[in-house]
Amino acid sequence: IKQPLQIGKEWRSDANAVNSKSGEVMRSTGAAKVVGQEQVTTPAGTFDTFRVDMTVRTVNTKDQTRSETWTFVLWYAPAVNRWVRRKAEWRSEGRLRDSYSEELTSYSRKL
């Protein structure tokens, strides 16, 4: 999350990863955008959040036909410096492989 957040802010990311067993090299590129502000209630409480839509695409560098895409929707709460709700989908070879959602259930502050 690139601070400070404001509606319309966008950023990109790039990364490389190597599978230590197979030696495959994967290249990931990501794009994120703050699309709104929403109040979100989870078991941990009610938070003022920024909604961030994010997509990450990973490609095998030796076989460009092997790729996968993750899409995320994050509700990031500056008051606790983390997302309080997150939804994700993973697609590979054009097919939905996994999807899940998570919510913050509790938190505490260090004194």
N, C-alpha and C positions, 0 to 999 in steps of 0.2 A: 504494500500500500504506500503510495507516494504522497507524503504530507506536504503542505496542507491540502485537505480535500475541499473541492468545490464542484458544483454541478457543471458538467461539460469537460472537466479535466480528463485527459487521456495520457496513457504511457504505454511503452512497449518493453518487452524483455526478450533476451536471447540466452540460451544455455546449450552446452554440449554435455552428453553423458556417455560413459563407456560401460557396457555390461562386462563385469570382471570375469564371468565364466565363458561367455561366447566371443568376447572381443568386439561385438557390434557397437558401432558408434551411432548415437541418435542426436539429432539437432532439434531443439525446441525453440519456437518463437511464440510470443504471447502478446496480446493486446488487451488493455483494460480501459474502461470508461466509467466515470461517475455519472449515473443517469438520473439520480433523484435523491431526495431526503424523505425518510419515512420513520414513523414511530413504530417500534417493534416490541411486542411482548413475548417473553420466553419464560420458562420456569424460574430463571434467575432475576426477572424483573422486567420493567419497561424502559426502553432505551431510545434516544434520538439517534438515528443512524443515517449513513450515506449508503445508498444502494450502488454497488459496483458490479457491472457485467464484465466478465473476463472470458477469453478464449485462448487456449494453449494448443498448438499443433506440433506434434512430434513426428519426425520423418527419419527413417533409416537412411544414413548417408550413402550406403552402397546399393540400396534398392528403394528408389523413390516411390515405388508403388506400395510400400509398407509404411503406413502412417496411421496415426490415431489423433483424435481431437477430444479435448476436454473443454466443456463449457461450465462456467461457474456463475452463480449469482450470490454475492456476498452482501450482508448487511453489516457494515462496519460501524461500531460505536466508539467514537473518540474518547468518551468518558472512561471506558475500560481498556482502550488501546488494543482492540481485537474485534473480529467478527463475532456477532451474537447469533446469527443464523447464516447457514450456507446450504445451497443446493448445487449438485454437480451431476453432469452426464458425461459418460465416456463412450465415444464411438470409434470403432475400428473397422476398416474395410466397408464403410458405409452402413454399418449396423450398430444399433444400440447395444452396448456390452454391459453397462452398469449405470445405475443412477441411485442417488441417495440424498438425504437432507440431514442436517445436524443443527442443533440449537444449544446455546449455552444454558446449562442447568443450574450452575452456581459459580460464584467467584468470591475472592477475598482480596483485600489489599495488604501489602506488606507495610508494617509500621516502622 
